[in-house]
C-alpha cells in the first residue's frame, strides 16, 4: 500500500541531494545537517527511538554551532518561456486535489489517511518532469534552486516537526491532565464561557510559548477541549477541534518562537525590525482570537 513510505522516501532523497550539494561546496555543516534529515526520513524506522533521539540532538548541535551558511546566490535564468513557467506551479495543487479525491476511492492501493500527502508528492514529481520537458530546464536546476531556498530557511525548516513532536511528548507525559486540573480550580463548575475562554486563550498562549499550534493542541484538547467542551457541554468534536486550532494559529502570528513564519520573513525581506512581521500581524491576530471565542461559545451555548 502506498502511504507515508513514498512521501518519506521522496523527501529523504531530496535532502540527500541537498546534503551532497552542500558537501560539494565545502559547506560541511549544511551538508551534515541535511544529511541527518535525509537519514531520518530514509532510515528512521531502522534507527529506532534512541537512534532518532541522538539524531535530533546532533541536528541541534549543528544548528547551535552557527556554522551553517548560505551558498553563493545563483544568477536567475532569463525568462524565455512566458506564461508556461506557471504550468509546473499550477500542476502541484491540481494533482493534489484530484489525487486526493481519486486515491480515497482505492483504499487497497493508497492509504486513505495519507491520500493528500501522496497526491501532493505525485504532483511535485510531475511538476519536476514538466520543468524538464516543457521548460527545458537542466536536471540539476530545480535542486540547486531548492537548496538555495532551504539554505535561506536554515535550521528553522525542522522547527515545526520538532515542536509537533514536543506536543506529542507532553500529551503522553500527562501534561494535559495536569493543566486540566489547574484550570478546573479556576473556572466555575459548569461554566461554558469559562471553559471556552480557557480553551481558546490556552491554545493561543501555549502556541505562543511552544511556537506551533500542533504542539499546543494535544495539551489543551486533553485539558479542556474533550472533557469540558465535548463531553460535558456536548460540543461537536469537529467544531471544537477546528476552532481550537484557529485560536492556536492566532498565537502563531504573535510569537518569535514560530520563527519560520515570523522571524524568517523579516530576515528575507531585510527588515530593520526583526519583530516587524509580528507587530504588523498582532492586531489581526487578536481580533481573530476574539471572533473565535465568540464563534465557539455561540455554537456550544
N, C-alpha and C positions, 0 to 999 in steps of 0.2 A: 504493500500500500504506500502511495506517495504521500508524504507529510513533511514534518519538520526535517526529516533526513535530507530531503532535496534542498530545502532552504538553508540549513546549516552547511551543507556541502558547498553550495554556490558562494555563500558569504565567506566561508573558510578559504576557498580558493582565491577569492578576491583579495582578502587580507594577506594571503601568502604572496600574491603578486606585488602588493604594496610593500611588503617586507623585502622582497627581492630588489625592488627599485630603490628602496632606502639603503640597503647594503651596497648596491652598485654605486651609489653616490657617496659612499663612506659616511652616511649618517647612521651610525651604529645604533644609537638609542631608538630612533624611529623604526629601524629595521627589526630590532629586538621586540619592541612594543607591538608592532603589527604582527610579527611572527608568533608571539604568545597568544594574541587574539585568534589568529588562524588556527593555532593548536587547540584552543578551547573549543572552537566550532567543529573541527575535524576529528578530534580525539577526546572530547570532553567525557564521553561515557567510559572510555577506556581508562582515563586518568583517575576517575573516582572522586569522592568528596574531598579527601585530603589533598590529592594532586591538584584539583581545581582551586582549592583554597590557597595552596602555595603559589599557584599560577597568578591568582589575583594579587597576592602580596608582592610578587615580582613586578606586576604591572604598576602597582602603587609606587614601588621603589624607583622604577624607571621614570615615572611621571614626576615624582618628587625630586629627582636628581636635577631637573631643569636642563637636561642636555638634549631634549627633543627640539628640533628646529625645522623651519620650513625649507623646502627645496627652492632653488632659484626659479623665479617666475618664468613660465613658458610664454613666448610671444604668441598671442592668439592668431589662429589662421584667418586669412582674409575670407570674408563671406562671399562665396561664389555660387551658392545654391538657392538663394531666395527663400521662399516660404517652405521649401522642402525640409529645412532644418527643424521645423516644428513636428514633422511626422514621427520621429523616434520618441519625442517627449509626449506626444498625444497617445501613442500606441500603448504606453505603460498603463495609464488609468483605464483605457478602453479594454485591454486584455484582462486587467484586474477585475473590472466589473463583470464582463461577460464570463470570464473564467469562474468567478465565484458562483454565479448562478448555474453554470453548467456543471461544475465539479460536484456541487451538492446533490446532483441527480445521479451521480455514480459513486456512492459511498464505498463500493467494493474496490474502486480504483484510487480514489483520493480521500484522505481523512476529512470528513465534513467539518470538523473543528478547525482545521488548518486550510480550508479551501481558499480563503482570501490571500493568505501568505503564499500559498503555492501558485495561485494565479498571478500575484504580483511578481513572483520570481520568474515565471514564464514570460510575463510582459517585459521585464527588464532584459531577459536574454534575447527576445525578439527585437527589442529596440537596438541592442548592440549589433545584431545581424543587419538591421536596416542601416545603421551608421556605416557599416562596411560596404553594403551593396548599393544603397541609394545615394549616399554622400561620398563614397569612395574614400572613406577615412582609413588611415593606416591602422593595422590591428592594435598597435600599442597606444594610439591616441586616447581612446576613452579611459584607459587605465592610468596613463600619465596625468590626465586632467583630474581623474578621481583621486589619485594620490595627492595632487596639489590641494584639493578640497579637504581631504581628511587630514592633511598636514596643517591647514589653516585652523581646523577644529581642534586638533591636538588630542590630548588625553581626555578632554571633555566628551569625546564621542562615546565613551563607555559609561559615563556617569548615569544615564537613565537605567541601564541594566543593573548597575551596582546598587542604586537606590531602590529599585524594584525588588532586588534580592534582599535588601535590608528590611523592606516591609514584610516579606515572607518570613524572615527570621524573627522579627518582632511578633508576628502572629503566632508562630509555633512556640515562642517563649511565653505566650500568655499575656503580653503587654496589653492587648485589647481588653481582657477581663479586668486587669488592674485599673486601667483608665475608666472602664465602665463603673467599677465600684466607687472610684473617686467622684465621678460625675453624678452617680446616684445619691451621694451625700449632699450635693449642691442643689440640684433641681428638685422641685416639689414632686411628690409621687403622683403619677397620672397626668402631669402637665405636658400636653402635646407641644405647645410653643416652646417650653423649656427644652424638651428633647430635640426639637427641630433646630433651635439655636445652638445647642451643644454639638449636634452632629455637623451642621454646616460650618459653624465657626471652627470646630475642631478639625474638620477636613482642611480648611484654609490654613489654620495655624500649623498643623502637622506638616502640611506641604511646604510651608514657608521654612520650617526647620529642616525638613528632610530633602527638600528640593524637587520632589516628584509626587504627584497625586497617586500614582500607582503604589508607592511605598506607604502613603498615609492611609489608603483605603482599607487594607486588611485590619488595621488597628481600630479605626473609627467604626467600621462595619461591625466588628465583634463587640465593641464597647457600647455603641448606641444604635446604629442602624438596624441590626437584626433584632436585638432583644426589646428595644423600646419602640421603634417606629414600625417594624414589620409585625412582630409577634404580639406586642401589647396594644399598639394603636391601630393595627390592621392595615398598614400601608402596603401598597403594591411594591413588591421587592424590586421590580424593574425600574419603577419611578424613583424609589429611594436610592438605588444604586446610581442611576443616571444623574440625578440632581446632586448627589454627594460628590461624584466625580467633577461635575461642573463647578461646585464650590471649591474643590481642590485646585482646579485649573485657575481659579481666581487667585489662589495663593501662589501658584506658579508665576503669575505675572508680577508678583511683588517681592521676589526673593533672589538674591545673588547666588543662592545655592543651586538654582536652576540655570547654571552658567551657560549651557548650550542655547538657552532661549534668550537670556538677558545680557550676560557679560560678553558672550561671543559676538553678537550683532554689533554691540558698541565698539568692540575691537576691530571688526572687519570694516565698519563704517568710519573708523578713525575719529570717533567722538572724544572730545577732551574729557567729558564727564563719563566715566565708565559705568555709572549708575543712571545715565541719561535715559536708557530704554525703560528701566523700571519706573522712573519718575513720570515718563510720558504715559505709561500703562496704568499707573496707580488709580487715577480717578475712574477709569472704565472698570477696572477690576473690583473696586469697592462697590460701585453701583450695581454691577452684575451679581455680586455676592448678596446684596440686599434683595434683589429680584429673585434669586434662587431660594432664599429663605422664605419669602412670601409665597412663591410658587409651591414649594414643598408643604408648607403649612396649609395652604388652600386645598391641596389635593388629599391631605390626610384628615384635617379637622372636619 
